Amino acid sequence: MNSRSVLLRISFFVLLFCAVTNVTAHAQVAAGPAVTPAPRKTSTPYTGDLSHFDYPDRDQKLQVNRVMDLLGLKPGTNVADIGAGGGWFTMRAAARVAPSGTVFAEDINREAIDYIRNRAQREHLGNVQEVLGKPDNPSLPAGSIDAALLLKSYHEVAQPVTLLRNLKKALRSDGRVGIIDRNGNGADHGVEKDVVIKEAGEAGYKLVGSYDFVKPDQVDYFLVFQPE
């Protein structure tokens, strides 16, 4: 092959490379910058009357004893009530895990923390420990929790994947996380079950149980996860 042929081949490949690069650049400009998906909708955290959820037949409607059974609550278990509100579940869990188990009643609302402290004193439950958490971190002691429950509070969590990752740090290796909520669009005090499962997966959890016995209305659900 003579030098002229070599130069012609080199020139051809240079022109081809420039053409491909130019097409790619135009395609990127046409497509525009990458779009970050908007966070899903969430509901405004409840700040009303903290005794609102203590209606007489709630134990039966939510089948709370069955919920505690599935989470493995027994004397000596350490439990976290995430988004504890007025402490409805906290008090029942504290009675179940006494005398040597502890319930960490976590909430981001200072009024809820004070309310639960006073309530535990009135009900003579000395194994309740109040925790003022953060919107994306429950601020629980590392490796200390056997079971956690988010009872009708998950739809209020603005950064659910981050919160679940931080909660994972507090769980023991065989710890369980229960989420009771209702199907909804996030802003209507509910969030679709499939969305919860997806977010938990992103946070490093596997689904180990899915139930619909809490208020059997085909809307409420109870999911149980464990760390991967």
C-alpha positions in Angstrom: 0.0 0.0 0.0 1.5 3.3 -1.0 1.7 6.4 1.2 -1.1 8.1 -0.7 -3.5 5.3 0.1 -2.5 5.3 3.7 -3.2 9.0 4.0 -6.6 8.6 2.3 -7.6 5.9 4.7 -6.5 8.0 7.7 -8.5 11.0 6.4 -11.6 8.8 6.0 -11.5 7.5 9.5 -10.9 11.0 10.9 -13.9 12.4 9.0 -16.0 9.4 10.2 -15.1 10.0 13.8 -15.9 13.7 13.6 -19.3 12.9 12.0 -20.2 10.4 14.7 -19.1 12.7 17.5 -21.2 15.5 16.0 -24.3 13.4 15.7 -23.9 12.3 19.3 -23.5 15.8 20.6 -26.6 16.9 18.7 -28.6 14.0 20.1 -27.6 15.0 23.7 -28.6 18.6 23.1 -31.9 17.5 21.6 -32.6 15.2 24.5 -31.8 17.9 27.1 -30.2 17.4 30.5 -30.9 14.3 32.6 -34.0 14.7 34.6 -34.0 13.7 38.3 -37.3 12.0 39.2 -39.3 14.1 41.6 -39.7 12.7 45.1 -43.1 11.0 45.7 -45.8 12.9 47.5 -46.0 12.6 51.3 -48.7 13.7 53.8 -48.2 16.4 56.3 -47.2 14.9 59.7 -50.1 14.8 62.2 -49.9 17.5 64.8 -53.5 17.4 66.2 -54.9 15.9 69.4 -52.5 13.1 70.4 -55.3 11.1 72.1 -57.2 11.0 68.8 -56.1 7.4 67.9 -57.0 5.9 71.3 -60.6 4.9 70.3 -62.0 1.9 72.2 -62.0 -0.8 69.5 -58.7 0.0 67.8 -57.0 -3.1 69.3 -59.6 -5.3 67.6 -59.7 -3.5 64.3 -55.9 -3.6 63.9 -55.5 -7.0 65.5 -52.6 -5.5 67.4 -51.8 -8.8 69.3 -51.4 -10.6 66.0 -49.2 -7.8 64.7 -46.9 -8.1 67.8 -46.8 -11.9 67.3 -45.6 -11.6 63.8 -43.0 -9.1 64.8 -41.7 -11.5 67.5 -42.5 -9.4 70.5 -42.0 -11.2 73.8 -40.5 -10.4 77.2 -37.0 -9.1 76.6 -37.5 -7.8 73.1 -36.3 -4.3 72.2 -38.9 -2.5 70.1 -38.9 0.8 68.2 -42.2 2.6 67.6 -41.3 4.9 64.7 -43.6 7.9 64.5 -45.1 7.0 67.9 -47.5 10.0 68.0 -49.6 9.6 71.2 -48.0 6.3 72.1 -50.9 4.0 71.4 -48.7 1.2 70.1 -45.9 2.1 72.5 -47.9 1.3 75.6 -49.1 -2.1 74.2 -45.6 -3.1 73.1 -44.2 -2.0 76.5 -46.6 -4.3 78.4 -45.8 -7.2 76.0 -42.0 -7.0 76.3 -41.8 -6.2 80.1 -40.0 -6.6 82.3 -36.6 -6.7 80.6 -37.5 -5.4 77.1 -37.5 -1.8 76.1 -39.7 0.3 73.8 -38.0 3.2 72.0 -40.9 5.6 71.3 -39.5 7.7 68.4 -41.1 10.9 67.0 -40.0 14.1 65.3 -42.6 16.1 67.3 -41.4 17.3 70.6 -45.0 17.5 71.9 -45.4 13.8 71.2 -42.3 12.9 73.1 -43.5 14.9 76.2 -46.9 13.3 75.8 -45.6 9.8 75.7 -43.3 10.4 78.7 -46.2 11.6 80.8 -48.4 8.7 79.6 -45.8 6.1 80.5 -45.6 7.5 84.0 -49.4 7.5 84.4 -49.6 3.9 83.1 -46.6 2.8 85.3 -44.5 1.6 82.4 -40.9 2.0 83.2 -39.5 0.4 80.1 -40.4 3.2 77.7 -37.6 5.4 76.4 -38.5 8.5 74.4 -36.4 9.4 71.3 -36.6 12.7 69.5 -35.7 11.7 66.0 -35.1 13.5 62.7 -37.2 13.3 59.5 -34.6 11.1 57.8 -33.1 9.3 60.9 -34.8 7.8 63.9 -31.6 8.3 65.9 -31.8 4.9 67.6 -28.8 3.1 69.3 -26.8 1.0 66.8 -27.5 -2.7 66.8 -30.1 -2.5 69.6 -33.5 -3.1 68.0 -35.2 -6.5 67.6 -38.3 -5.2 65.9 -39.7 -1.8 64.7 -43.1 -0.7 63.6 -44.3 2.2 61.5 -48.0 2.4 62.3 -49.8 4.6 59.8 -46.8 7.0 59.7 -44.8 5.8 56.7 -46.8 8.0 54.3 -45.6 11.0 56.2 -41.9 10.2 55.7 -40.4 12.5 53.1 -37.1 10.6 52.7 -38.3 7.0 53.2 -35.2 5.2 51.7 -32.8 7.3 53.8 -34.9 6.7 57.0 -35.0 3.0 56.4 -31.3 2.8 55.8 -30.6 4.6 59.1 -33.1 2.4 60.8 -31.3 -0.6 59.5 -28.2 0.5 61.4 -30.2 0.2 64.6 -31.5 -3.3 63.9 -30.0 -6.6 65.1 -29.1 -9.1 62.4 -32.4 -10.8 62.6 -34.4 -7.7 63.3 -37.8 -7.1 61.7 -39.5 -4.0 60.5 -43.3 -3.8 60.2 -45.2 -1.2 58.2 -48.9 -0.7 58.6 -50.4 1.7 56.1 -53.2 2.1 53.5 -53.1 2.4 49.8 -53.0 6.0 48.5 -51.1 8.5 46.5 -48.8 9.7 49.3 -50.6 13.0 49.9 -53.9 11.5 51.1 -52.5 9.7 54.2 -51.7 6.6 52.4 -49.1 5.1 50.0 -49.3 2.2 47.6 -48.1 -1.1 49.0 -45.9 -1.7 45.9 -44.2 1.7 46.5 -43.3 0.7 50.0 -41.9 -2.6 48.9 -39.8 -0.9 46.2 -38.4 1.7 48.6 -37.6 -0.9 51.3 -35.7 -2.9 48.6 -33.7 0.2 47.7 -32.9 0.6 51.4 -31.6 -3.0 51.6 -34.5 -4.9 53.0 -36.3 -8.1 51.8 -40.0 -8.6 52.2 -40.8 -11.6 54.5 -44.5 -11.1 55.1 -47.5 -9.4 53.5 -50.9 -9.4 55.3 -54.3 -7.7 54.9 -55.9 -8.6 58.2 -55.5 -5.1 59.7 -58.9 -3.5 59.1 -59.8 -6.1 56.4 -61.1 -3.4 53.9 -58.8 -4.3 51.0 -57.1 -0.9 51.6 -55.0 -1.3 54.7 -51.9 -3.6 54.6 -49.2 -4.9 57.0 -45.8 -5.6 55.5 -42.8 -7.2 57.4 -39.2 -6.7 56.2 -35.8 -7.9 57.3 -32.4 -6.6 56.4 -30.8 -8.3 53.3 
